[in-house]
Amino acid sequence: MNAALLRLLQLSDPALPIGAYAHSGGLETYVQEGMIRDAGGAGMYVRDMLRTNVFYTDAALVTLAHKGYRDRVEELDRLCEAVKAPREIREASRKLGGRLLKIFGKEGEARHYCVAFGYCAAVMGIGLREALTGFYYNTAAGMVTNCVKLVPIGQQDGQELLLSLQPLILELVERGMEPDEDLVGLCCVGLDIRCMQHERLYSRLYMS
């Protein structure tokens, strides 16, 4: 039995009790504005988020935190704080990161979720490629679950979408093994605007 695999499964489990279910990451605004209406739109949204926002921000910081877990955690946490402009997303990232660290007994080492994820994976002996794969899967599964609840799309549609994302996830993992630090936080203006608008939606199911 591979102990590192078991640790990765727990670390990347979408059901891990850190409160991720309470956050839509701006998706709720897209749905209320009528920009995402069906399974096709949901698929486009998830793929675009993985290729742009996640690749250049959270996933890049996972990689950098995994590589620099001994001496760069605080620096990378400050960088994450700076690049997450919308208040709700920034606060959500801090909350999820703090709860993740508490579960694995690593409180005080980092705050933001992506930095905490990379740090925990390195300390737990999980390889970078495996950790990054788990992070992308966790992120994709969370977005798909939110699409199922919010758009809404069927459970079958959601699972078919998640299955179809596997080649993209593998591609992004390979491309993300050596991130360009100058591109960390590359701005996704549309997402930032939707996240800021979420604060003032007439009705909300999610915290962000």
N, CA and C of each residue as an Amber inpcrd file, in Angstrom:
protein
   624
   0.8460000  -1.1940000   0.0000000   0.0000000   0.0000000   0.0000000
   0.8820000   1.2450000   0.0000000   0.5720000   2.2010000  -0.8740000
   1.3480000   3.4280000  -0.9840000   0.8040000   4.4530000   0.0070000
   1.5860000   4.7260000   1.0690000   1.1220000   5.6420000   2.1070000
   0.9510000   7.0590000   1.5700000   1.8400000   7.4740000   0.6600000
   1.7410000   8.8230000   0.0960000   0.4440000   8.9900000  -0.7000000
   0.0260000   7.9170000  -1.3770000  -1.2320000   7.9740000  -2.1300000
  -2.4090000   8.1620000  -1.1810000  -2.4050000   7.4520000  -0.0690000
  -3.4800000   7.6040000   0.9020000  -3.5240000   9.0280000   1.4560000
  -2.3480000   9.5890000   1.7180000  -2.3040000  10.9600000   2.2280000
  -2.8150000  11.9460000   1.1810000  -2.4620000  11.7120000  -0.0940000
  -2.9390000  12.5730000  -1.1690000  -4.4550000  12.4950000  -1.3110000
  -5.0080000  11.2850000  -1.2110000  -6.4530000  11.1230000  -1.3270000
  -7.1750000  11.9190000  -0.2390000  -6.6330000  11.9020000   0.9740000
  -7.2580000  12.6680000   2.0420000  -7.0930000  14.1660000   1.8160000
  -5.8850000  14.5900000   1.4380000  -5.6020000  16.0150000   1.2390000
  -6.4700000  16.6170000   0.1420000  -6.7140000  15.8500000  -0.9130000
  -7.4400000  16.3820000  -2.0730000  -8.9130000  15.9760000  -2.1060000
  -9.3990000  15.3710000  -1.0340000 -10.7930000  14.9390000  -0.9740000
 -11.7220000  16.1560000  -0.9680000 -12.6150000  16.3010000  -1.9600000
 -13.5380000  17.4410000  -1.9680000 -14.4410000  17.4980000  -0.7350000
 -14.5870000  16.3570000  -0.0350000 -15.4400000  16.3120000   1.1520000
 -14.6890000  16.6810000   2.4260000 -13.4160000  17.0340000   2.3170000
 -12.6410000  17.4230000   3.4950000 -13.3530000  18.5860000   4.1980000
 -13.5610000  18.5230000   5.4930000 -14.3930000  19.5320000   6.1860000
 -13.6700000  20.8630000   6.4350000 -13.4220000  21.6000000   5.3550000
 -12.7810000  22.9080000   5.4910000 -13.7200000  24.0430000   5.0860000
 -14.9260000  23.6950000   4.6500000 -15.9130000  24.7080000   4.3170000
 -15.9740000  25.0920000   2.8580000 -15.3090000  24.3340000   1.9840000
 -15.2960000  24.6870000   0.5650000 -16.6900000  24.6790000  -0.0480000
 -17.5810000  23.8550000   0.4760000 -18.9430000  23.7460000  -0.0710000
 -19.7110000  25.0640000   0.0030000 -19.2640000  25.9870000   0.8610000
 -19.9870000  27.2480000   1.0570000 -19.5510000  28.3430000   0.0870000
 -18.6340000  28.0350000  -0.8170000 -18.0850000  29.0530000  -1.7080000
 -18.2520000  28.6460000  -3.1690000 -18.7250000  29.5620000  -3.9970000
 -18.8980000  29.2640000  -5.4260000 -17.7890000  29.8660000  -6.2690000
 -16.9370000  30.7060000  -5.6860000 -15.8430000  31.3060000  -6.4390000
 -16.3090000  32.2230000  -7.5590000 -17.4360000  32.8730000  -7.3610000
 -17.9610000  33.7830000  -8.3750000 -18.9660000  33.1650000  -9.3250000
 -19.0850000  31.8350000  -9.3050000 -20.0020000  31.1540000 -10.2250000
 -21.4420000  31.6080000 -10.0170000 -21.8230000  31.8590000  -8.7790000
 -23.2030000  32.2460000  -8.5040000 -23.5900000  33.5130000  -9.2680000
 -22.6440000  34.4440000  -9.4030000 -22.9250000  35.6580000 -10.1670000
 -23.1200000  35.3420000 -11.6420000 -22.2560000  34.5140000 -12.2000000
 -22.3840000  34.1350000 -13.6140000 -23.7640000  33.5370000 -13.8930000
 -24.2350000  32.6900000 -12.9730000 -25.5350000  32.0340000 -13.1760000
 -26.6720000  33.0470000 -13.0540000 -26.6240000  33.8910000 -12.0280000
 -27.7090000  34.8670000 -11.8520000 -27.7550000  35.8820000 -12.9900000
 -26.5960000  36.1680000 -13.5860000 -26.5540000  37.1040000 -14.7130000
 -26.9520000  36.4320000 -16.0270000 -27.2350000  35.1450000 -15.9890000
 -27.6480000  34.4200000 -17.1810000 -26.5170000  34.0920000 -18.1280000
 -25.2860000  34.1540000 -17.6590000 -24.1310000  33.8820000 -18.5100000
 -23.8360000  32.3900000 -18.6290000 -24.2990000  31.6050000 -17.6750000
 -24.1710000  30.1510000 -17.7150000 -25.5640000  29.5870000 -17.5080000
 -26.0760000  28.8450000 -18.5150000 -27.4700000  28.4020000 -18.4990000
 -27.6430000  26.8860000 -18.5880000 -26.5880000  26.1730000 -19.0410000
 -26.7550000  24.7480000 -19.2990000 -25.4270000  24.0210000 -19.1410000
 -25.4290000  22.7270000 -19.4370000 -24.2240000  21.9120000 -19.2630000
 -23.0910000  22.3820000 -20.1710000 -23.4370000  22.8250000 -21.3810000
 -22.4030000  23.3230000 -22.2830000 -21.7190000  24.5560000 -21.7370000
 -22.5160000  25.4830000 -21.2200000 -21.9460000  26.6810000 -20.6250000
 -21.1320000  26.3670000 -19.3860000 -21.6090000  25.4130000 -18.5960000
 -20.8680000  25.0060000 -17.4030000 -19.5030000  24.4350000 -17.7790000
 -19.4680000  23.6240000 -18.8260000 -18.2100000  23.0510000 -19.2720000
 -17.2290000  24.1050000 -19.7360000 -17.7090000  25.0900000 -20.4900000
 -16.8480000  26.1830000 -20.9440000 -16.2920000  26.9620000 -19.7560000
 -17.1520000  27.2270000 -18.7780000 -16.7290000  27.9710000 -17.5880000
 -15.6210000  27.2290000 -16.8410000 -15.8280000  25.9470000 -16.5580000
 -14.8440000  25.1860000 -15.7880000 -13.5140000  25.1100000 -16.5310000
 -13.5570000  24.8330000 -17.8230000 -12.3160000  24.7380000 -18.5880000
 -11.5720000  26.0640000 -18.6250000 -12.3150000  27.1510000 -18.8310000
 -11.6740000  28.4660000 -18.8710000 -11.0440000  28.8120000 -17.5280000
 -11.7300000  28.4920000 -16.4430000 -11.1820000  28.7890000 -15.1180000
  -9.9120000  27.9830000 -14.8430000  -9.9080000  26.7090000 -15.2340000
  -8.7190000  25.8870000 -15.0220000  -7.5450000  26.3890000 -15.8380000
  -7.8010000  26.7530000 -17.1040000  -6.7210000  27.1840000 -17.9980000
  -6.1490000  28.5500000 -17.6330000  -6.9590000  29.3990000 -17.0630000
  -6.5260000  30.7790000 -16.8340000  -6.3480000  31.0660000 -15.3460000
  -7.4290000  31.2960000 -14.6560000  -7.3300000  31.6980000 -13.2570000
  -6.5560000  30.6890000 -12.4090000  -6.9250000  29.4250000 -12.4710000
  -6.2800000  28.4150000 -11.6200000  -4.8310000  28.1930000 -12.0390000
  -4.5800000  28.0810000 -13.3320000  -3.2290000  27.7850000 -13.8110000
  -2.2360000  28.8670000 -13.4030000  -2.6280000  30.1230000 -13.5580000
  -1.6920000  31.2180000 -13.3210000  -1.6700000  31.7110000 -11.8780000
  -2.6060000  31.2510000 -11.0690000  -2.6340000  31.7410000  -9.6940000
  -2.5140000  30.5850000  -8.7060000  -3.6150000  29.9410000  -8.3750000
  -3.5920000  28.9580000  -7.2990000  -2.6850000  27.7610000  -7.5830000
  -2.7840000  27.1950000  -8.7810000  -1.9580000  26.0230000  -9.0890000
  -0.4760000  26.3890000  -9.1160000  -0.1600000  27.5700000  -9.6390000
   1.2420000  28.0080000  -9.6510000   1.7610000  28.1530000  -8.2250000
   0.9270000  28.6670000  -7.3300000   1.3450000  28.8300000  -5.9400000
   1.4440000  27.4950000  -5.2100000   0.6250000  26.5190000  -5.5930000
   0.7870000  25.1690000  -5.0490000   2.1860000  24.6450000  -5.3780000
   2.5760000  24.7750000  -6.6370000   3.8880000  24.2950000  -7.0730000
   5.0190000  25.0120000  -6.3500000   4.9330000  26.3290000  -6.2880000
   5.9890000  27.1070000  -5.6430000   6.0720000  26.8160000  -4.1510000
   4.9260000  26.6180000  -3.5050000   4.9220000  26.3010000  -2.0790000
   5.4810000  24.9070000  -1.8230000   5.1850000  23.9710000  -2.7240000
   5.7250000  22.6100000  -2.5930000   7.2470000  22.6360000  -2.7190000
   7.7350000  23.4080000  -3.6780000   9.1870000  23.4680000  -3.8810000
   9.8910000  24.2760000  -2.7880000   9.2080000  25.2980000  -2.2860000
   9.8430000  26.1840000  -1.3100000   9.2580000  26.0700000   0.0770000
   8.7750000  24.8780000   0.4310000   8.0660000  24.7370000   1.7010000
   8.9440000  24.9900000   2.9130000  10.2690000  24.9020000   2.7450000
  11.1730000  25.1210000   3.8760000  11.4210000  26.5960000   4.1610000
  11.3740000  27.4380000   3.1210000  11.7930000  28.8220000   3.3490000
  10.9850000  29.8970000   2.6200000   9.9370000  29.5150000   1.8640000
   9.2190000  30.5240000   1.0890000   7.7370000  30.6320000   1.4290000
   7.2940000  29.9120000   2.4220000   5.8590000  29.8490000   2.7080000
   5.2860000  31.2360000   3.0070000   5.9200000  31.9860000   3.8770000
   5.4060000  33.3030000   4.2440000   5.4250000  34.2560000   3.0560000
   6.4850000  34.2130000   2.2700000   6.5850000  35.0590000   1.0730000
   5.4690000  34.7380000   0.0840000   5.2380000  33.4640000  -0.1630000
   4.2110000  33.0620000  -1.1180000   2.8170000  33.3630000  -0.5930000
   2.6490000  33.2830000   0.7170000   1.3580000  33.6220000   1.2910000
   1.0520000  35.1080000   1.0910000   2.0680000  35.9520000   1.2380000
   1.8790000  37.3890000   0.9990000   1.5720000  37.6530000  -0.4680000
   2.2170000  36.9120000  -1.3600000   1.9480000  37.0630000  -2.7900000
   0.5070000  36.6780000  -3.1030000   0.0430000  35.5940000  -2.5260000
  -1.3400000  35.1700000  -2.7520000  -2.3080000  36.2250000  -2.2380000
  -2.0200000  36.7880000  -1.0910000  -2.8540000  37.8520000  -0.5300000
  -2.9680000  39.0200000  -1.5000000  -1.8580000  39.3330000  -2.1650000
  -1.8170000  40.4970000  -3.0560000  -2.5610000  40.2640000  -4.3640000
  -2.5230000  39.0510000  -4.8950000  -3.0940000  38.8190000  -6.2280000
  -4.5880000  38.4910000  -6.1950000  -5.1290000  38.2150000  -5.0050000
  -6.5690000  37.9360000  -4.9120000  -7.2890000  39.2460000  -4.5790000
  -7.6650000  39.9780000  -5.6100000  -8.2430000  41.3080000  -5.4170000
  -9.6330000  41.2990000  -4.7760000 -10.5830000  40.4560000  -5.2080000
 -11.9180000  40.4940000  -4.6050000 -11.8810000  40.0800000  -3.1300000
 -12.5130000  40.8430000  -2.2830000 -12.4620000  40.5940000  -0.8440000
 -12.9850000  39.2040000  -0.4800000 -14.1350000  38.8100000  -1.0430000
 -14.7140000  37.5150000  -0.6740000 -13.7830000  36.3570000  -1.0110000
 -13.1500000  36.4250000  -2.1790000 -12.2550000  35.3400000  -2.5890000
 -11.0160000  35.2960000  -1.7010000 -10.5050000  36.4680000  -1.3730000
  -9.3330000  36.5430000  -0.4970000  -9.6490000  35.9690000   0.8840000
 -10.7890000  36.3540000   1.4390000 -11.1680000  35.8540000   2.7580000
 -11.4540000  34.3510000   2.7320000 -12.1010000  33.8920000   1.6660000
 -12.3770000  32.4630000   1.5500000 -11.0860000  31.6620000   1.5000000
 -10.1200000  32.1550000   0.7480000  -8.8390000  31.4610000   0.6210000
  -8.1460000  31.3460000   1.9730000  -8.2040000  32.4120000   2.7620000
  -7.5990000  32.3710000   4.0980000  -8.2980000  31.3450000   4.9970000
  -9.6320000  31.3740000   4.9780000 -10.3880000  30.4680000   5.8390000
 -10.1180000  29.0050000   5.4830000 -10.1480000  28.6860000   4.1890000
  -9.9320000  27.3050000   3.7670000  -8.5220000  26.8510000   4.1050000
  -7.5530000  27.7390000   3.8980000  -6.1690000  27.3930000   4.2060000
  -5.9590000  27.1370000   5.6840000  -6.5400000  27.9830000   6.5200000
  -6.3960000  27.8030000   7.9580000  -7.0020000  26.5030000   8.4410000
  -8.1570000  26.1580000   7.8890000  -8.8120000  24.9080000   8.3010000
  -8.0510000  23.6950000   7.7970000  -7.4870000  23.7950000   6.5930000
  -6.6910000  22.6900000   6.0650000  -5.4820000  22.4280000   6.9610000
  -4.7990000  23.4850000   7.3290000  -3.6150000  23.3440000   8.1790000
  -3.9740000  22.7830000   9.5490000  -5.1240000  23.1770000  10.0610000
  -5.5450000  22.6640000  11.3680000  -5.7870000  21.1570000  11.3190000
  -6.4020000  20.6830000  10.2380000  -6.6730000  19.2500000  10.1030000
  -5.3870000  18.4420000  10.1370000  -4.3490000  18.9570000   9.4590000
  -3.1000000  18.1950000   9.3530000  -2.0480000  18.6400000  10.3710000
  -2.4670000  19.4070000  11.3730000  -1.5720000  19.7650000  12.4650000
  -0.4470000  20.6800000  12.0740000  -0.6850000  21.5780000  11.0980000
   0.3740000  22.4680000  10.6100000  -0.0110000  23.9400000  10.7800000
  -0.7320000  24.2450000  11.8320000  -1.2020000  25.6180000  12.0190000
  -0.0280000  26.5950000  12.1180000  -0.2450000  27.7830000  11.5460000
   0.7430000  28.8440000  11.6660000   1.7590000  28.9130000  10.5510000
   1.7990000  27.9080000   9.6610000   2.8070000  27.8920000   8.6100000
   2.3820000  28.6910000   7.3770000   1.1000000  28.7630000   7.0930000
   0.6040000  29.4950000   5.9210000  -0.8750000  29.7600000   6.1410000
  -1.4440000  30.6640000   5.3870000  -2.8730000  30.9540000   5.5320000
  -3.6640000  30.5770000   4.2890000  -3.2450000  31.0320000   3.1340000
  -4.0540000  30.8390000   1.9290000  -4.0620000  29.3750000   1.5000000
  -5.2160000  28.9460000   0.9820000  -5.4460000  27.5290000   0.7210000
  -4.4140000  26.9160000  -0.2200000  -4.1470000  27.5660000  -1.3450000
  -3.2260000  26.9640000  -2.3120000  -1.8130000  26.8230000  -1.7360000
  -1.3640000  27.8190000  -0.9810000  -0.0480000  27.7460000  -0.3440000
  -0.0440000  26.6530000   0.7160000  -1.1100000  26.5880000   1.4890000
  -1.2150000  25.5570000   2.5140000  -1.2360000  24.1600000   1.8880000
  -1.9280000  24.0140000   0.7660000  -2.0130000  22.7190000   0.0880000
  -0.6230000  22.2690000  -0.3690000   0.1020000  23.1520000  -1.0390000
   1.4440000  22.8040000  -1.5000000   2.3850000  22.4980000  -0.3470000
   2.2830000  23.2820000   0.7100000   3.1150000  23.0700000   1.8900000
   2.8210000  21.7120000   2.5300000   1.5380000  21.4340000   2.7790000
   1.1630000  20.1660000   3.4020000   1.5970000  18.9730000   2.5600000
   1.4040000  19.0750000   1.2460000   1.7900000  17.9700000   0.3670000
   3.2840000  17.6790000   0.4720000   4.0950000  18.7310000   0.4890000
   5.5460000  18.5340000   0.5780000   5.9320000  17.9070000   1.9120000
   5.3880000  18.4330000   2.9970000   5.7080000  17.9220000   4.3320000
   5.2540000  16.4750000   4.4910000   4.1490000  16.1170000   3.8300000
   3.6010000  14.7590000   3.9390000   4.2590000  13.7710000   2.9740000
   5.2510000  14.2340000   2.2170000   5.9810000  13.3350000   1.3350000
   5.2630000  12.9920000   0.0490000   4.3320000  13.8540000  -0.3700000
   3.6040000  13.6540000  -1.6220000   4.3690000  14.3580000  -2.7350000
   4.6640000  13.6630000  -3.8110000   5.4110000  14.2410000  -4.9130000
   4.6850000  15.4190000  -5.5520000   5.4460000  16.3050000  -6.1810000
   4.8630000  17.5060000  -6.7620000   3.8350000  17.1810000  -7.8400000
   4.1700000  16.2970000  -8.7640000   3.2340000  15.9850000  -9.8550000
   1.9300000  15.4230000  -9.2910000   2.0500000  14.5470000  -8.3230000
   0.8500000  13.9570000  -7.7210000   0.0470000  15.0120000  -6.9580000
   0.7500000  15.8760000  -6.2290000   0.0670000  16.9290000  -5.4720000
  -0.6730000  17.8760000  -6.4040000  -0.0290000  18.2570000  -7.4910000
  -0.6500000  19.1800000  -8.4370000  -1.8590000  18.5320000  -9.1110000
  -1.7420000  17.2550000  -9.4260000  -2.8740000  16.5310000 -10.0030000
  -4.0450000  16.5100000  -9.0300000  -3.7560000  16.2050000  -7.7700000
  -4.7990000  16.1890000  -6.7540000  -5.4380000  17.5500000  -6.5620000
  -4.6360000  18.5970000  -6.6240000  -5.1770000  19.9480000  -6.4590000
  -6.1070000  20.3020000  -7.6110000  -5.6860000  20.0010000  -8.8370000
  -6.5500000  20.2920000  -9.9900000  -7.8410000  19.4780000  -9.9200000
  -7.7430000  18.2280000  -9.5260000  -8.9540000  17.4180000  -9.4260000
  -9.8890000  17.9900000  -8.3740000  -9.3450000  18.3230000  -7.2120000
 -10.1500000  18.9000000  -6.1420000 -10.8490000  20.1780000  -6.6020000
 -10.1090000  21.0370000  -7.3040000 -10.6610000  22.3030000  -7.7830000
 -11.7490000  22.0570000  -8.8210000 -11.4710000  21.1710000  -9.7720000
 -12.4450000  20.8690000 -10.8210000 -13.7020000  20.2420000 -10.2360000
 -13.5330000  19.3110000  -9.3020000 -14.6910000  18.6520000  -8.6870000
 -15.5540000  19.6570000  -7.9390000 -14.9140000  20.6110000  -7.2740000
 -15.6650000  21.6370000  -6.5660000 -16.4740000  22.5030000  -7.5130000
 -15.8720000  22.8950000  -8.6250000 -16.5850000  23.7240000  -9.5910000
 -17.7350000  22.9600000 -10.2340000 -17.5000000  21.7020000 -10.5490000
 -18.5600000  20.8900000 -11.1630000 -19.7260000  20.7140000 -10.1860000
 -19.4140000  20.4500000  -8.9230000 -20.4720000  20.3100000  -7.9220000
 -21.2980000  21.5890000  -7.8170000 -20.6250000  22.7300000  -7.8500000
 -21.3480000  24.0000000  -7.8000000 -22.2220000  24.1900000  -9.0360000
 -21.7340000  23.7520000 -10.1930000 -22.5390000  23.8390000 -11.4180000
 -23.7850000  22.9670000 -11.3150000 -23.6290000  21.7720000 -10.7450000
 -24.7730000  20.8820000 -10.5780000 -25.8490000  21.5560000  -9.7290000
 -25.4350000  22.2480000  -8.6790000 -26.3960000  22.8620000  -7.7610000
 -26.9450000  24.1910000  -8.2690000 -26.1230000  24.9640000  -8.9640000
 -26.5070000  26.3380000  -9.2860000 -27.1220000  26.5190000 -10.6660000
 -26.6050000  25.8210000 -11.6960000 -27.0540000  26.1340000 -13.0650000
 -28.5510000  25.8830000 -13.2560000 -29.1250000  24.7230000 -12.8750000
 -28.4410000  23.4980000 -12.4700000 -28.2510000  22.5740000 -13.6660000
 -27.3390000  21.6130000 -13.4820000 -27.1970000  20.5350000 -14.4600000
 -27.3910000  19.2190000 -13.7200000 -27.6440000  18.1500000 -14.4400000
 -27.8770000  16.8540000 -13.8100000 -26.6050000  16.2610000 -13.2270000
 -26.7730000  15.3540000 -12.2750000 -25.6250000  14.6520000 -11.7010000
 -24.8430000  13.8990000 -12.7720000 -25.5630000  13.2870000 -13.7180000
 -24.8930000  12.5700000 -14.8060000 -24.0810000  13.5290000 -15.6610000
 -24.6740000  14.6920000 -15.9760000 -23.9400000  15.7050000 -16.7380000
 -22.6820000  16.1350000 -15.9980000 -22.8000000  16.2900000 -14.6890000
 -21.6540000  16.7030000 -13.8910000 -20.5290000  15.6840000 -13.9330000
 -20.8780000  14.4090000 -13.8080000 -19.8420000  13.3740000 -13.8360000
 -19.2160000  13.2350000 -15.2220000 -20.0220000  13.3930000 -16.2560000
 -19.4720000  13.3500000 -17.6110000 -18.5190000  14.5200000 -17.8400000
 -18.8670000  15.6860000 -17.3160000 -17.9790000  16.8460000 -17.4360000
 -16.6790000  16.5970000 -16.6910000 -16.7660000  16.0850000 -15.4670000
 -15.5620000  15.8210000 -14.6830000 -14.6690000  14.8090000 -15.3740000
 -15.2560000  13.7870000 -15.9440000 -14.4840000  12.7880000 -16.6820000
 -13.8010000  13.4020000 -17.8920000 -14.5110000  14.2720000 -18.5910000
 -13.9550000  14.8930000 -19.8000000 -12.8030000  15.8520000 -19.4920000
 -12.6820000  16.2770000 -18.2370000 -11.6290000  17.2230000 -17.8600000
 -10.2770000  16.5470000 -17.6220000 -10.2530000  15.2310000 -17.5740000
  -9.0070000  14.5490000 -17.2240000  -7.8430000  14.8760000 -18.1540000
  -8.0270000  14.8540000 -19.4850000  -6.8900000  15.2120000 -20.3530000
  -6.3900000  16.6370000 -20.1130000  -7.3030000  17.5760000 -19.8860000
  -6.9010000  18.9550000 -19.6220000  -6.1210000  19.0460000 -18.3160000
  -6.5820000  18.3530000 -17.2890000  -5.8700000  18.3740000 -16.0180000
  -4.4590000  17.8470000 -16.1730000  -4.2950000  16.7350000 -16.8790000
  -2.9580000  16.1720000 -17.0840000  -2.0650000  17.1380000 -17.8570000
  -2.6390000  17.8050000 -18.8480000  -1.8790000  18.7940000 -19.6230000
  -1.4300000  19.9600000 -18.7360000  -2.3400000  20.4720000 -17.9280000
  -2.0150000  21.6160000 -17.0730000  -0.9950000  21.2400000 -16.0090000
  -1.0620000  20.0230000 -15.5060000  -0.0700000  19.5680000 -14.5270000
   1.3170000  19.5850000 -15.1390000   1.4620000  19.0340000 -16.3330000
   2.7790000  18.9900000 -16.9750000   3.2970000  20.3930000 -17.2760000
   2.4210000  21.2590000 -17.7410000   2.8240000  22.6360000 -18.0330000
   3.1520000  23.4250000 -16.7720000   2.5530000  23.0110000 -15.6530000
   2.6980000  23.7750000 -14.4240000   3.7940000  23.3250000 -13.4960000
   4.6260000  22.3850000 -13.9220000   5.6920000  21.8980000 -13.0580000
   6.7850000  22.9490000 -12.8280000   6.9220000  23.8730000 -13.7570000
   7.9150000  24.9590000 -13.6390000   7.2130000  26.2810000 -13.9540000
   6.4170000  26.8110000 -13.0470000   5.6470000  28.0230000 -13.3380000
   6.5410000  29.2520000 -13.4970000   6.1110000  30.1580000 -14.3580000
   6.7910000  31.4370000 -14.5330000   6.3120000  32.3610000 -13.4140000
   7.1910000  32.6760000 -12.4790000   6.7740000  33.4690000 -11.3310000
   6.3340000  34.8740000 -11.7190000   6.8240000  35.3700000 -12.8460000
   6.4150000  36.7030000 -13.2940000   4.9530000  36.7340000 -13.7340000
   4.3750000  35.5610000 -14.0060000   2.9870000  35.4980000 -14.4620000
   2.0120000  35.1000000 -13.3540000   2.5170000  34.8740000 -12.1510000
   1.6320000  34.4990000 -11.0510000   0.6380000  35.6280000 -10.7980000
  -0.6400000  35.2690000 -10.7450000  -1.6700000  36.2720000 -10.5290000
  -2.1240000  36.9600000 -11.7940000  -1.7430000  36.4150000 -12.9610000
  -2.1820000  36.9950000 -14.2300000  -3.6900000  37.2430000 -14.1480000
  -4.0820000  38.4690000 -14.3690000  -5.4260000  38.9130000 -14.0150000
  -6.5130000  38.3410000 -14.9260000  -7.5650000  37.8140000 -14.3070000
  -8.7810000  37.4200000 -15.0100000  -9.8440000  38.4490000 -14.6420000
  -9.8920000  39.5080000 -15.4280000 -10.7290000  40.6520000 -15.0630000
 -12.1920000  40.2660000 -14.9060000 -12.7010000  39.4470000 -15.8440000
 -14.1050000  39.0560000 -15.7800000 -14.4310000  38.3480000 -14.4820000
 -13.5750000  37.4120000 -14.0760000 -13.8120000  36.6820000 -12.8340000
 -13.7730000  37.6200000 -11.6400000 -12.7800000  38.5100000 -11.5970000
 -12.6820000  39.4410000 -10.4740000 -13.9400000  40.2960000 -10.3600000
 -14.4590000  40.7520000 -11.4880000 -15.6700000  41.5740000 -11.4750000
 -16.8560000  40.7800000 -10.9440000 -17.0250000  39.5340000 -11.4240000
 -18.1470000  38.7100000 -10.9640000 -18.0350000  38.4110000  -9.4610000
 -16.8070000  38.2010000  -8.9970000 -16.6160000  37.9340000  -7.5670000
 -16.9690000  39.1690000  -6.7370000 -16.6070000  40.3440000  -7.2280000
 -16.9510000  41.5790000  -6.5120000 -18.4540000  41.8330000  -6.5460000
 -19.0870000  41.5360000  -7.6830000 -20.5330000  41.7190000  -7.7940000
 -21.2900000  40.7810000  -6.8640000 -20.6880000  39.6330000  -6.5630000
 -21.3530000  38.6540000  -5.7150000 -21.7060000  39.2380000  -4.3560000
 -20.8900000  40.1600000  -3.8700000 -21.1360000  40.7610000  -2.5590000
 -22.4880000  41.4650000  -2.5060000 -23.0060000  41.8900000  -3.6790000
 -24.2180000  42.6970000  -3.7100000 -25.3770000  42.0250000  -4.4600000
 -25.2920000  40.7280000  -4.6490000 -26.4050000  40.0210000  -5.2790000
 -27.6550000  40.1220000  -4.3880000 -28.8000000  40.1200000  -5.0100000
 -30.0430000  40.2510000  -4.2580000 -30.2500000  39.0540000  -3.3220000
 -29.9680000  37.8650000  -3.8260000 -30.0530000  36.6630000  -2.9830000
 -28.8340000  35.7950000  -3.2570000 -28.3630000  35.1170000  -2.2150000
 -27.1520000  34.3080000  -2.3460000 -27.3020000  32.9880000  -1.6150000
 -26.7820000  31.9330000  -2.2390000 -26.6860000  30.6360000  -1.5780000
 -25.2830000  30.4100000  -1.0290000 -24.3000000  31.1200000  -1.5880000
 -22.9020000  30.8970000  -1.2590000 -22.2730000  32.1310000  -0.6090000
 -21.1960000  31.9160000   0.1190000 -20.4850000  33.0120000   0.7610000
 -19.6130000  33.7880000  -0.2020000 -19.2030000  33.1510000  -1.2960000
 -18.3530000  33.8400000  -2.2810000 -18.6460000  33.3000000  -3.6690000
